Amino acid sequence: MNGGRERFYAERDRRTAAYGVAAERLEAPVRIAVSDAAASSRPGQALALALVNMAARIHRRVELEVPAAPLLARSLVPADDLATACADTAMAIDPFIGLDLRRDGWGKDHVPSVGVGPGTRSPCHYYVGADAWSATLDVESHLVTEHAGTLLGGGLAAALGAAALVRSLFGERPVRRRVSLWGFRDRG
């Protein structure tokens, strides 16, 4: 089994290694927390699923704190609730991922973390939110609104959150961002 894991990561992370990223950085854990408010909306769920999808493609250890809200958004895998959809999505992308489903949350520490929406149970270093065609990455939480365009803004927010997790592994502090897909501007 270990040989399969090594082969999987050697193939998957070939391009990442070509950029000089050591495998040890990819083994460092990251965390994603989803608020009840975000978990109860289709745009919030889509944002959470996209963030988990991106994180599972580079990070080998992911901790998730996701409510088991009825699934409203389309998922890569069949599931009845958001927590299962997020976990199964990560496992479908990386069958060897070290996945920790946290029910009790975590305390404030050095492990890079991104929260989706306001009021996550666990404290996070960064939070993502979306309103229509705009996405936000900040140290304070932001809403994920019900506007029809928020599905697009949420996709951008997921990308900002995934980038923040990667940058954190290199000791870099991601910069607060508010980016609009409508005007293609950073309103930071």
KOLKOLMI-883188 format. One line per 5 residues: number of its first residue (from 1); their letters; for each residue x, y, z of C-alpha. Coordinates in steps of 0.1 Angstrom, whole numbers, m for minus. Layout:
BEGIN
NUM = A = X/Y/Z | ...;
END
This chain:
BEGIN
1 = MNGGR = 0/0/0 | 28/24/8 | 44/18/m26 | 10/28/m42 | 9/60/m21;
6 = ERFYA = 45/69/m32 | 37/62/m68 | 5/82/m67 | 22/113/m52 | 52/110/m75;
11 = ERDRR = 30/112/m105 | 5/137/m91 | 31/161/m77 | 56/158/m106 | 49/194/m118;
16 = TAAYG = 48/208/m83 | 82/192/m76 | 96/207/m108 | 89/241/m93 | 110/232/m64;
21 = VAAER = 83/225/m39 | 95/198/m14 | 72/169/m6 | 75/178/31 | 55/210/25;
26 = LEAPV = 27/190/9 | 26/167/39 | 19/197/63 | m17/198/74 | m42/224/64;
31 = RIAVS = m77/231/77 | m111/241/62 | m141/251/83 | m175/258/69 | m201/278/89;
36 = DAAAS = m237/267/94 | m248/297/73 | m226/288/43 | m235/251/46 | m272/260/44;
41 = SRPGQ = m270/277/10 | m263/265/m25 | m236/291/m32 | m219/284/2 | m219/247/m5;
46 = ALALA = m205/252/m40 | m177/274/m25 | m169/248/1 | m169/219/m23 | m146/238/m47;
51 = LVNMA = m122/247/m19 | m120/211/m8 | m115/200/m44 | m86/224/m49 | m70/216/m15;
56 = ARIHR = m71/179/m21 | m52/183/m53 | m20/196/m35 | m23/190/2 | m18/155/15;
61 = RVELE = m33/161/50 | m66/180/53 | m88/186/83 | m124/194/77 | m150/209/100;
66 = VPAAP = m182/208/78 | m218/206/90 | m238/177/78 | m264/200/61 | m286/185/34;
71 = LLARS = m268/187/0 | m280/216/m21 | m251/220/m46 | m239/196/m72 | m211/174/m60;
76 = LVPAD = m183/155/m77 | m195/124/m59 | m230/112/m48 | m238/123/m13 | m268/133/8;
81 = DLATA = m251/159/30 | m223/185/27 | m199/169/51 | m201/136/33 | m198/153/m1;
86 = CADTA = m167/172/10 | m150/141/25 | m158/119/m4 | m147/145/m29 | m113/147/m12;
91 = MAIDP = m110/109/m12 | m120/107/m49 | m93/131/m58 | m67/117/m35 | m73/81/m23;
96 = FIGLD = m43/84/1 | m52/117/16 | m49/120/54 | m84/133/60 | m95/142/95;
101 = LRRDG = m132/151/100 | m134/173/130 | m167/175/149 | m153/194/179 | m133/219/159;
106 = WGKDH = m98/231/167 | m82/259/187 | m61/288/174 | m27/275/164 | m1/276/135;
111 = VPSVG = m19/251/112 | m30/271/81 | m68/273/80 | m95/289/59 | m131/294/70;
116 = VGPGT = m161/296/46 | m187/321/57 | m193/338/91 | m195/320/124 | m173/289/118;
121 = RSPCH = m171/268/150 | m133/269/148 | m111/300/146 | m94/303/112 | m64/323/99;
126 = YYVGA = m83/334/69 | m119/335/57 | m135/335/23 | m168/350/13 | m187/358/m19;
131 = DAWSA = m213/383/m30 | m225/381/m66 | m194/383/m88 | m171/393/m60 | m149/372/m38;
136 = TLDVE = m132/381/m5 | m102/367/14 | m97/383/48 | m87/377/84 | m124/385/93;
141 = SHLVT = m153/364/81 | m176/375/52 | m210/364/40 | m217/341/11 | m248/357/m3;
146 = EHAGT = m277/341/m22 | m273/363/m53 | m273/342/m86 | m239/354/m94 | m225/342/m61;
151 = LLGGG = m219/308/m77 | m192/325/m98 | m179/347/m71 | m178/317/m48 | m156/298/m73;
156 = LAAAL = m131/328/m72 | m133/328/m34 | m124/291/m34 | m94/298/m55 | m83/326/m32;
161 = GAAAL = m87/303/m2 | m68/275/m18 | m40/300/m27 | m39/312/9 | m34/277/22;
166 = VRSLF = m5/271/m2 | 11/304/6 | 8/298/43 | 29/266/39 | 57/287/27;
171 = GERPV = 55/311/56 | 39/338/35 | 10/358/48 | m17/360/21 | m29/395/14;
176 = RRRVS = m65/406/20 | m84/406/m13 | m117/416/m26 | m118/407/m63 | m146/413/m88;
181 = LWGFR = m152/390/m118 | m174/418/m132 | m148/445/m134 | m117/422/m132 | m103/444/m104;
186 = DRG = m88/438/m70 | m107/461/m47 | m85/449/m18;
END
